[in-house]
Amino acid sequence: MLTSGFDVIVWSKNKITLVAPDGISLDNSMTGQLGVYLQSVAGAKAYHVQYMTGTGAWVDAGIWANTKGIVITNLTPGLVYGVLIRGIGGSTQYGPWSGTVSLMCM
C-alpha cells in the first residue's frame, strides 16, 4: 500500500491514536522463515514489520493487511532475528513500534 505512493489516511471525526502491538510471538517451525503472530491493534488498517540480526540495520519485511499470515522469508538458519511491528492507520498514520521479539531461525 505505501509503496504505491499513497498515504494511509483514516477519515474520522474522532482522533484515533494507535498503541504499540502487544502479544507478539514468533514461530520458527519452517526452515528459513519466521511466522509472526500478534493481537490486532484497535484502529490499525495494516501492520508494518521489520527485522534484524545482531547489531545490523533493520530490514523492512513489508506491510501486511492484517495479523494473519505474516511470514518473514529468506532468513539464514541458526541466526537470531529480532522483529518489530507497528500499526498503520488512525489519526497519526503510524503507531509506535512494539518491543523487539527475538527467536533463532531454524
TAGIGI-V880856 format. One line per field, one symbol per residue. psi: psi as a letter, one per 20 degrees, with the letter a starting at -180 (. if undefined). Layout:
psi: ???
This chain:
psi: ghiiiqqopooqhppopqrqqrkpqqpkippjqpqpprqqppipirpppqrrqcjrqpppjrpphaipjopprkroqiqppqpqqqqpbahjgprqqrqppqqpp.
